[in-house]
Amino acid sequence: MIKQKKISLNWSIDSEEATGSDHEVIVWETQGGTPSSRDSSREVTGWDISGWNGTGKGEEEQKAAPEKKVAAQQCFLRAGNGIAVLDDTSSAEQVEEAAVALREAIVGTLNNHARAKRYCSSSKP
């Protein structure tokens, strides 16, 4: 018998964190897993998906942008295929499991199809 760890997922919006844009930082916290490093120069703090729309890019990148976007969409759909459909009768555990699966689908898609951003104290906005 394989013993599974229960992982809970919490999130909040950190309005104190400066992003250099009109975006807000969403802080994810999982309990039950291994702690992550707090060195911001090594942590992924976002993803650059500008390659999916091709604006402000060279001609080749503009032509490749729709294909990149479709590839990312297909990757997300494949990853999210097993996520349960929720309704008013869904239990808190089912909602939690769906949230974790959705997060994994989003992060997996971004890791495979977008450039990771890393910020540190010397990063420029």
DSSP file (Angstrom, degrees, kcal/mol; ACC not computed):
  #  RESIDUE AA STRUCTURE BP1 BP2  ACC     N-H-->O    O-->H-N    N-H-->O    O-->H-N    TCO  KAPPA ALPHA  PHI   PSI    X-CA   Y-CA   Z-CA
    1    1 A M              0   0    0      0, 0.0     2,-0.5     0, 0.0     0, 0.0   0.000 360.0 360.0 360.0 131.1    0.0    0.0    0.0
    2    2 A I        -     0   0    0      2,-0.0     2,-0.5     1,-0.0     0, 0.0  -0.794 360.0-140.9 -93.0 126.9    1.3    3.4   -1.0
    3    3 A K        -     0   0    0     -2,-0.5     2,-0.4     0, 0.0    -1,-0.0  -0.767  17.2-154.5 -88.2 126.4    0.9    6.1    1.6
    4    4 A Q        -     0   0    0     -2,-0.5     2,-0.3     0, 0.0    -2,-0.0  -0.836  10.5-130.2-104.1 138.6   -0.1    9.5    0.0
    5    5 A K        -     0   0    0     -2,-0.4     2,-0.6    27,-0.0    28,-0.0  -0.659  20.5-127.0 -82.2 138.6    0.6   12.8    1.6
    6    6 A K        -     0   0    0     -2,-0.3     2,-0.5    27,-0.0    -1,-0.0  -0.772  26.8-164.9 -85.5 125.9   -2.3   15.2    1.8
    7    7 A I        -     0   0    0     -2,-0.6     2,-0.4    25,-0.1    25,-0.2  -0.946   2.6-160.7-113.7 128.5   -1.3   18.6    0.3
    8    8 A S  E     -A   31   0A   0     23,-2.0    23,-2.8    -2,-0.5     2,-0.5  -0.847   7.5-148.0-108.0 150.6   -3.3   21.7    0.9
    9    9 A L  E     +A   30   0A   0     -2,-0.4     2,-0.3    21,-0.2    21,-0.2  -0.964  17.0 175.9-122.9 126.8   -3.1   24.7   -1.3
   10   10 A N  E     -A   29   0A   0     19,-3.2    19,-3.1    -2,-0.5     2,-0.3  -0.936   4.1-178.3-125.4 151.3   -3.6   28.3   -0.2
   11   11 A W  E     +A   28   0A   0     -2,-0.3     2,-0.3    17,-0.2    17,-0.2  -0.985   5.5 171.8-146.7 158.0   -3.2   31.5   -2.1
   12   12 A S  E     -A   27   0A   0     15,-1.7    15,-3.2    -2,-0.3     2,-0.5  -0.970  35.7-105.6-156.2 165.1   -3.4   35.2   -1.6
   13   13 A I  E     -A   26   0A   0     -2,-0.3     2,-1.0    13,-0.2    13,-0.2  -0.877  24.9-150.0 -99.5 125.6   -2.7   38.5   -3.4
   14   14 A D  E >   +A   25   0A   0     11,-2.9    11,-0.8    -2,-0.5     3,-0.7  -0.795  19.2 175.3 -96.7  95.3    0.4   40.3   -2.2
   15   15 A S  T 3  S+     0   0    0     -2,-1.0    -1,-0.2     1,-0.2    11,-0.0   0.592  74.7  64.1 -77.8  -9.7   -0.4   44.0   -2.8
   16   16 A E  T 3  S+     0   0    0     -3,-0.1     2,-0.4     9,-0.1    -1,-0.2   0.718  80.3  94.6 -83.0 -23.0    2.9   45.1   -1.1
   17   17 A E  S <  S-     0   0    0     -3,-0.7     2,-0.4     8,-0.1     8,-0.3  -0.574  74.5-133.9 -77.6 124.9    5.2   43.4   -3.6
   18   18 A A        +     0   0    0     -2,-0.4    -2,-0.1     1,-0.1     6,-0.1  -0.643  28.0 172.8 -79.4 129.5    6.3   45.8   -6.4
   19   19 A T        -     0   0    0     -2,-0.4    -1,-0.1     2,-0.3     3,-0.1   0.552  43.5-122.9-111.4 -13.3    6.0   44.3   -9.9
   20   20 A G  S    S+     0   0    0      1,-0.3     2,-0.2     3,-0.1    -2,-0.1   0.620  87.2  59.0  78.5  11.5    6.9   47.3  -12.0
   21   21 A S  S    S-     0   0    0      2,-0.3    -2,-0.3     0, 0.0    -1,-0.3  -0.842 103.5 -85.1-151.3-172.4    3.5   46.9  -13.8
   22   22 A D  S    S+     0   0    0     -2,-0.2     2,-0.1    -3,-0.1    -2,-0.0   0.351  92.5 106.2 -85.9   8.0   -0.2   47.0  -13.2
   23   23 A H        -     0   0    0      1,-0.0     2,-0.3    -4,-0.0    -2,-0.3  -0.436  62.8-136.8 -82.8 160.3   -0.1   43.3  -12.3
   24   24 A E        -     0   0    0     -2,-0.1     2,-0.5    -5,-0.1    -9,-0.1  -0.864  17.9-114.3-116.1 153.6   -0.4   41.9   -8.8
   25   25 A V  E     -A   14   0A   0    -11,-0.8   -11,-2.9    -2,-0.3     2,-0.6  -0.742  22.1-154.7 -88.7 128.2    1.6   39.1   -7.2
   26   26 A I  E     -A   13   0A   0     -2,-0.5     2,-0.6   -13,-0.2   -13,-0.2  -0.918   9.7-150.7-101.8 123.7   -0.3   35.9   -6.3
   27   27 A V  E     -A   12   0A   0    -15,-3.2   -15,-1.7    -2,-0.6     2,-0.4  -0.846   9.2-161.8 -98.9 122.5    1.4   34.0   -3.5
   28   28 A W  E     -A   11   0A   0     -2,-0.6     2,-0.4   -17,-0.2   -17,-0.2  -0.848   7.1-174.7-103.0 138.5    0.9   30.3   -3.5
   29   29 A E  E     -A   10   0A   0    -19,-3.1   -19,-3.2    -2,-0.4     2,-0.4  -0.986   4.4-169.0-134.8 125.1    1.5   28.2   -0.5
   30   30 A T  E     -A    9   0A   0     -2,-0.4     2,-0.5   -21,-0.2   -21,-0.2  -0.930   8.4-154.9-111.5 138.9    1.3   24.4   -0.3
   31   31 A Q  E    S+A    8   0A   0    -23,-2.8   -23,-2.0    -2,-0.4     3,-0.1  -0.938  74.9  34.2-113.4 133.4    1.4   22.6    3.0
   32   32 A G  S    S+     0   0    0     -2,-0.5    -1,-0.2     1,-0.4     2,-0.1   0.232  99.0  89.4 110.4 -12.1    2.6   19.1    3.2
   33   33 A G  S    S-     0   0    0     -3,-0.2    -1,-0.4   -25,-0.2   -27,-0.0  -0.238  90.4 -70.7 -99.6-167.2    5.3   19.3    0.5
   34   34 A T        -     0   0    0     -2,-0.1    -1,-0.1    -3,-0.1    -4,-0.1  -0.672  55.3-104.8 -87.0 143.8    8.9   20.3    0.8
   35   35 A P        -     0   0    0      0, 0.0     2,-0.2     0, 0.0    -1,-0.1  -0.357  34.7-130.7 -68.0 146.9    9.7   23.9    1.5
   36   36 A S        -     0   0    0      1,-0.1     2,-0.1    -2,-0.0     7,-0.0  -0.581  25.6 -95.0 -96.3 161.3   11.0   26.0   -1.4
   37   37 A S        -     0   0    0     -2,-0.2    -1,-0.1     1,-0.1     5,-0.0  -0.432  21.5-148.8 -70.7 146.5   14.0   28.2   -1.5
   38   38 A R        +     0   0    0     -2,-0.1     2,-1.0     5,-0.0    -1,-0.1   0.302  60.1 119.4 -99.8   7.8   13.5   31.9   -0.8
   39   39 A D    >>  -     0   0    0      1,-0.2     3,-2.0     2,-0.1     4,-1.1  -0.639  50.9-161.1 -75.9 104.5   16.3   33.1   -3.0
   40   40 A S  T 34 S+     0   0    0     -2,-1.0    79,-0.5     1,-0.3    -1,-0.2   0.720  83.7  66.2 -65.4 -21.1   14.3   35.2   -5.5
   41   41 A S  T 34 S+     0   0    0      1,-0.2    -1,-0.3    77,-0.1    79,-0.1   0.687 110.0  37.8 -73.5 -14.6   17.1   35.2   -8.1
   42   42 A R  T <4 S+     0   0    0     -3,-2.0     2,-0.2    77,-0.1    -2,-0.2   0.620  99.6  90.5-105.5 -18.8   16.5   31.4   -8.5
   43   43 A E  S  < S-     0   0    0     -4,-1.1     2,-0.6    76,-0.2    76,-0.4  -0.541  79.5-120.2 -82.7 142.9   12.8   31.3   -8.2
   44   44 A V        +     0   0    0     -2,-0.2    74,-0.2     1,-0.1     3,-0.1  -0.718  31.6 178.0 -76.8 123.1   10.5   31.5  -11.1
   45   45 A T        -     0   0    0     72,-2.9     2,-0.3    -2,-0.6    73,-0.2   0.335  61.2 -28.7-110.4   5.1    8.3   34.6  -10.4
   46   46 A G  E     -B  117   0B   0     71,-0.8    71,-3.3     2,-0.0     2,-0.4  -0.950  62.3-103.1 166.8 179.9    6.4   34.6  -13.7
   47   47 A W  E     -B  116   0B   0     -2,-0.3     2,-0.8    69,-0.3    69,-0.2  -0.984  19.9-130.5-133.1 144.0    6.4   33.6  -17.3
   48   48 A D  E     +B  115   0B   0     67,-3.3    67,-1.5    -2,-0.4     3,-0.3  -0.843  30.1 167.4 -94.6 109.1    6.9   35.6  -20.5
   49   49 A I    >   +     0   0    0     -2,-0.8     3,-2.1    65,-0.2     4,-0.3   0.174  43.2 111.1-105.6  15.8    4.1   34.7  -22.9
   50   50 A S  G >>  +     0   0    0      1,-0.3     4,-1.5     2,-0.2     3,-1.2   0.753  66.8  69.8 -62.9 -22.3    4.7   37.6  -25.3
   51   51 A G  G 34 S+     0   0    0     -3,-0.3    -1,-0.3     1,-0.2    17,-0.2   0.605  88.6  66.1 -69.1 -10.0    5.9   35.1  -27.8
   52   52 A W  G <4 S+     0   0    0     -3,-2.1    17,-0.3    16,-0.1    -1,-0.2   0.679 109.3  33.1 -85.0 -18.8    2.3   33.8  -28.1
   53   53 A N  T <4 S-     0   0    0     -3,-1.2    -2,-0.2    -4,-0.3    -1,-0.1   0.635  89.5-144.9-112.4 -18.3    1.0   37.1  -29.7
   54   54 A G    ><  +     0   0    0     -4,-1.5     3,-1.4     1,-0.2     2,-0.2   0.518  40.5 153.8  73.1   5.8    4.0   38.3  -31.7
   55   55 A T  T 3  S+     0   0    0     -5,-0.3    -1,-0.2     1,-0.3    -2,-0.1  -0.489  70.1   7.8 -72.1 136.9    3.5   42.0  -31.1
   56   56 A G  T 3  S+     0   0    0      1,-0.2    -1,-0.3    -2,-0.2     2,-0.2   0.665 107.5 116.9  71.0  17.3    6.6   44.1  -31.3
   57   57 A K  S <  S-     0   0    0     -3,-1.4    -1,-0.2     1,-0.2    -6,-0.0  -0.560  71.5 -84.4-109.9 174.4    8.6   41.1  -32.5
   58   58 A G     >  -     0   0    0     -2,-0.2     4,-2.2    -3,-0.1     5,-0.2  -0.208  48.2 -98.0 -70.9 170.0   10.5   40.3  -35.7
   59   59 A E  H  > S+     0   0    0      1,-0.2     4,-1.9     2,-0.2     5,-0.2   0.885 122.8  49.9 -60.4 -42.4    8.7   38.9  -38.8
   60   60 A E  H  > S+     0   0    0      1,-0.2     4,-1.9     2,-0.2    -1,-0.2   0.911 111.4  48.4 -64.2 -42.1    9.7   35.3  -38.1
   61   61 A E  H  > S+     0   0    0      1,-0.2     4,-1.4     2,-0.2    -1,-0.2   0.858 109.1  53.8 -67.2 -34.8    8.5   35.5  -34.5
   62   62 A Q  H  < S+     0   0    0     -4,-2.2    -1,-0.2     1,-0.2    -2,-0.2   0.888 110.3  47.1 -65.3 -38.4    5.2   37.1  -35.6
   63   63 A K  H  < S+     0   0    0     -4,-1.9     4,-0.4     1,-0.2    -2,-0.2   0.856 114.5  46.5 -70.2 -34.8    4.6   34.2  -38.0
   64   64 A A  H  X S+     0   0    0     -4,-1.9     4,-2.2     1,-0.2     3,-0.2   0.686  92.3  83.4 -80.6 -18.7    5.5   31.6  -35.3
   65   65 A A  H  X S+     0   0    0     -4,-1.4     4,-2.4     1,-0.2     5,-0.2   0.896  87.8  49.6 -57.2 -48.0    3.4   33.2  -32.6
   66   66 A P  H  > S+     0   0    0      0, 0.0     4,-2.3     0, 0.0    -1,-0.2   0.894 111.9  49.5 -61.3 -37.0    0.0   31.6  -33.5
   67   67 A E  H  > S+     0   0    0     -4,-0.4     4,-2.4    -3,-0.2    -2,-0.2   0.899 110.7  50.0 -66.2 -39.9    1.6   28.1  -33.7
   68   68 A K  H  X S+     0   0    0     -4,-2.2     4,-2.1   -17,-0.2    -1,-0.2   0.905 111.4  48.8 -63.8 -41.1    3.2   28.7  -30.2
   69   69 A K  H  X S+     0   0    0     -4,-2.4     4,-2.4   -17,-0.3    -2,-0.2   0.919 112.1  47.7 -65.8 -43.7   -0.2   29.8  -28.8
   70   70 A V  H  X S+     0   0    0     -4,-2.3     4,-2.7     2,-0.2     5,-0.2   0.903 110.8  52.2 -63.6 -41.5   -2.0   26.8  -30.3
   71   71 A A  H  X S+     0   0    0     -4,-2.4     4,-2.1     1,-0.2    -1,-0.2   0.904 111.2  47.2 -61.9 -41.2    0.7   24.4  -29.0
   72   72 A A  H  X S+     0   0    0     -4,-2.1     4,-2.4     2,-0.2    -2,-0.2   0.909 111.7  50.5 -66.8 -41.6    0.3   25.9  -25.5
   73   73 A Q  H  X S+     0   0    0     -4,-2.4     4,-2.5     1,-0.2    -2,-0.2   0.921 111.6  47.7 -61.9 -44.1   -3.5   25.6  -25.6
   74   74 A Q  H  X S+     0   0    0     -4,-2.7     4,-2.3     2,-0.2    -1,-0.2   0.888 110.5  52.1 -65.3 -38.7   -3.3   22.0  -26.7
   75   75 A C  H  X S+     0   0    0     -4,-2.1     4,-2.4    -5,-0.2    -1,-0.2   0.923 111.2  47.5 -61.4 -45.1   -0.8   21.2  -23.9
   76   76 A F  H  X S+     0   0    0     -4,-2.4     4,-2.6     2,-0.2    -2,-0.2   0.910 110.8  51.0 -64.5 -42.3   -3.1   22.8  -21.3
   77   77 A L  H  < S+     0   0    0     -4,-2.5     4,-0.5     2,-0.2    -1,-0.2   0.901 111.8  47.4 -63.2 -40.2   -6.2   20.9  -22.6
   78   78 A R  H >< S+     0   0    0     -4,-2.3     3,-0.8     1,-0.2     4,-0.3   0.927 114.7  46.4 -64.5 -43.7   -4.3   17.6  -22.5
   79   79 A A  H 3< S+     0   0    0     -4,-2.4     3,-0.5     1,-0.2    -2,-0.2   0.847 116.5  44.5 -68.0 -33.8   -3.0   18.3  -18.9
   80   80 A G  T >< S+     0   0    0     -4,-2.6     3,-1.5     1,-0.2    -1,-0.2   0.397  83.3  99.8 -91.9   3.6   -6.5   19.5  -17.7
   81   81 A N  T <  S+     0   0    0     -3,-0.8    -1,-0.2    -4,-0.5    -2,-0.1   0.817  83.4  47.6 -60.6 -33.0   -8.4   16.6  -19.3
   82   82 A G  T 3  S+     0   0    0     -3,-0.5     2,-0.3    -4,-0.3    -1,-0.3   0.419  80.9 119.6 -91.2   2.4   -8.6   14.6  -16.1
   83   83 A I    <   -     0   0    0     -3,-1.5    15,-0.1     1,-0.1    -3,-0.0  -0.520  68.5-116.6 -73.2 130.0   -9.8   17.5  -13.9
   84   84 A A        -     0   0    0     -2,-0.3     2,-0.5    10,-0.1    -1,-0.1  -0.312  20.6-119.2 -66.3 145.0  -13.2   16.8  -12.4
   85   85 A V        -     0   0    0     -2,-0.0     2,-0.2     1,-0.0    -1,-0.1  -0.758  34.1-146.6 -83.9 127.7  -16.1   19.0  -13.3
   86   86 A L        +     0   0    0     -2,-0.5     2,-0.2     4,-0.1    -1,-0.0  -0.638  23.1 167.3 -98.4 153.4  -17.4   20.6  -10.1
   87   87 A D    >   -     0   0    0     -2,-0.2     3,-1.7     0, 0.0     0, 0.0  -0.803  55.6 -72.6-145.2-170.7  -21.0   21.6   -9.2
   88   88 A D  T 3  S+     0   0    0      1,-0.3    -2,-0.0    -2,-0.2     0, 0.0   0.704 127.8  54.4 -63.8 -20.0  -23.0   22.7   -6.1
   89   89 A T  T 3  S+     0   0    0      2,-0.0    -1,-0.3     0, 0.0     2,-0.1   0.443  79.9 120.5 -94.4  -0.1  -22.8   19.2   -4.7
   90   90 A S    <   -     0   0    0     -3,-1.7     2,-0.1     1,-0.1    -4,-0.1  -0.378  61.8-125.3 -67.1 140.5  -19.0   18.9   -4.8
   91   91 A S     >  -     0   0    0      1,-0.1     4,-2.1    -2,-0.1     5,-0.2  -0.356  22.4-108.5 -80.3 164.8  -17.2   18.4   -1.5
   92   92 A A  H  > S+     0   0    0      1,-0.2     4,-2.4     2,-0.2     5,-0.1   0.867 121.7  54.4 -60.3 -37.0  -14.4   20.6   -0.2
   93   93 A E  H  > S+     0   0    0      2,-0.2     4,-2.5     1,-0.2    -1,-0.2   0.896 106.9  49.9 -65.3 -40.2  -12.0   17.8   -0.9
   94   94 A Q  H  > S+     0   0    0      2,-0.2     4,-2.3     1,-0.2    -2,-0.2   0.896 111.5  48.8 -64.8 -40.2  -13.1   17.5   -4.6
   95   95 A V  H  X S+     0   0    0     -4,-2.1     4,-2.4     2,-0.2    -2,-0.2   0.919 111.7  49.5 -64.7 -43.4  -12.7   21.3   -5.0
   96   96 A E  H  X S+     0   0    0     -4,-2.4     4,-2.3     2,-0.2    -2,-0.2   0.916 111.6  48.4 -61.6 -44.8   -9.2   21.1   -3.4
   97   97 A E  H  X S+     0   0    0     -4,-2.5     4,-2.4     1,-0.2    -1,-0.2   0.894 112.1  49.1 -63.8 -40.4   -8.2   18.3   -5.7
   98   98 A A  H  X S+     0   0    0     -4,-2.3     4,-2.5     2,-0.2    -1,-0.2   0.887 110.2  51.5 -66.6 -38.3   -9.5   20.1   -8.7
   99   99 A A  H  X S+     0   0    0     -4,-2.4     4,-2.4     2,-0.2    -2,-0.2   0.915 111.2  46.9 -64.5 -42.9   -7.6   23.3   -7.7
  100  100 A V  H  X S+     0   0    0     -4,-2.3     4,-2.4     2,-0.2    -2,-0.2   0.922 113.8  48.2 -64.4 -43.7   -4.3   21.4   -7.3
  101  101 A A  H  X S+     0   0    0     -4,-2.4     4,-2.1     2,-0.2    -2,-0.2   0.892 111.9  49.7 -64.7 -39.7   -4.9   19.7  -10.7
  102  102 A L  H  X S+     0   0    0     -4,-2.5     4,-2.4     2,-0.2    -2,-0.2   0.914 110.3  50.1 -65.2 -43.0   -5.7   23.0  -12.4
  103  103 A R  H  X S+     0   0    0     -4,-2.4     4,-2.9     1,-0.2     5,-0.3   0.924 110.7  49.8 -60.3 -44.6   -2.6   24.6  -10.9
  104  104 A E  H  X S+     0   0    0     -4,-2.4     4,-2.4     1,-0.2    -1,-0.2   0.883 110.7  50.2 -62.8 -38.4   -0.4   21.7  -12.1
  105  105 A A  H  X S+     0   0    0     -4,-2.1     4,-2.0     2,-0.2    -1,-0.2   0.915 113.8  44.9 -65.5 -43.0   -1.9   22.0  -15.6
  106  106 A I  H  X S+     0   0    0     -4,-2.4     4,-2.5     2,-0.2     5,-0.2   0.956 116.6  44.0 -66.1 -51.1   -1.3   25.7  -15.7
  107  107 A V  H  X S+     0   0    0     -4,-2.9     4,-2.8     1,-0.2     5,-0.2   0.903 113.6  51.4 -63.7 -41.8    2.3   25.6  -14.4
  108  108 A G  H  X S+     0   0    0     -4,-2.4     4,-1.7    -5,-0.3    -1,-0.2   0.912 111.2  47.8 -61.5 -42.7    3.2   22.6  -16.6
  109  109 A T  H  X S+     0   0    0     -4,-2.0     4,-1.9    -5,-0.2    -2,-0.2   0.932 114.1  46.2 -63.3 -46.2    1.9   24.4  -19.7
  110  110 A L  H  X S+     0   0    0     -4,-2.5     4,-1.8     1,-0.2    -2,-0.2   0.898 110.5  52.8 -65.6 -40.2    3.8   27.5  -18.8
  111  111 A N  H  < S+     0   0    0     -4,-2.8    -1,-0.2     1,-0.2    -2,-0.2   0.859 116.7  40.0 -62.4 -34.3    7.0   25.7  -18.0
  112  112 A N  H  < S+     0   0    0     -4,-1.7    -1,-0.2    -5,-0.2    -2,-0.2   0.746 129.1  26.0 -85.7 -24.8    6.9   23.9  -21.4
  113  113 A H  H  < S+     0   0    0     -4,-1.9     2,-0.3    -5,-0.1    -2,-0.2   0.325 111.8  56.6-128.3   8.5    5.7   26.8  -23.6
  114  114 A A  S  < S-     0   0    0     -4,-1.8     2,-0.4    -5,-0.1   -65,-0.2  -0.965  80.3-105.4-139.7 157.2    6.8   30.1  -22.0
  115  115 A R  E     -B   48   0B   0    -67,-1.5   -67,-3.3    -2,-0.3     2,-0.2  -0.693  39.2-122.9 -83.6 129.7   10.1   31.6  -20.9
  116  116 A A  E     -B   47   0B   0     -2,-0.4     2,-0.4   -69,-0.2   -69,-0.3  -0.477  20.5-145.1 -72.1 139.7   10.5   31.7  -17.1
  117  117 A K  E     -B   46   0B   0    -71,-3.3   -72,-2.9    -2,-0.2   -71,-0.8  -0.868  14.0-172.0-104.5 140.7   11.0   35.1  -15.4
  118  118 A R        -     0   0    0     -2,-0.4     2,-0.4   -74,-0.2   -74,-0.1  -0.995   3.7-165.7-132.7 126.9   13.3   35.4  -12.4
  119  119 A Y        +     0   0    0    -79,-0.5     2,-0.3    -2,-0.4   -76,-0.2  -0.867  10.1 171.6-112.2 146.8   13.5   38.6  -10.4
  120  120 A C    >   -     0   0    0     -2,-0.4     3,-1.9   -79,-0.1   -81,-0.0  -0.806  53.5 -81.9-137.9-177.7   16.1   39.6   -7.9
  121  121 A S  T 3  S+     0   0    0      1,-0.3    -2,-0.0    -2,-0.3     0, 0.0   0.740 128.3  50.1 -63.6 -22.1   17.0   42.8   -6.0
  122  122 A S  T 3  S+     0   0    0      2,-0.1    -1,-0.3     0, 0.0     2,-0.1   0.369  83.3 119.3 -97.8   6.2   19.0   44.1   -9.0
  123  123 A S    <   -     0   0    0     -3,-1.9    -4,-0.1     1,-0.1     0, 0.0  -0.426  58.3-135.3 -70.1 145.3   16.2   43.5  -11.6
  124  124 A K              0   0    0     -2,-0.1    -2,-0.1     1,-0.1    -1,-0.1  -0.800 360.0 360.0-100.5 142.4   15.0   46.5  -13.4
  125  125 A P              0   0    0      0, 0.0    -1,-0.1     0, 0.0    -2,-0.0   0.516 360.0 360.0 -68.7 360.0   11.2   47.1  -14.0
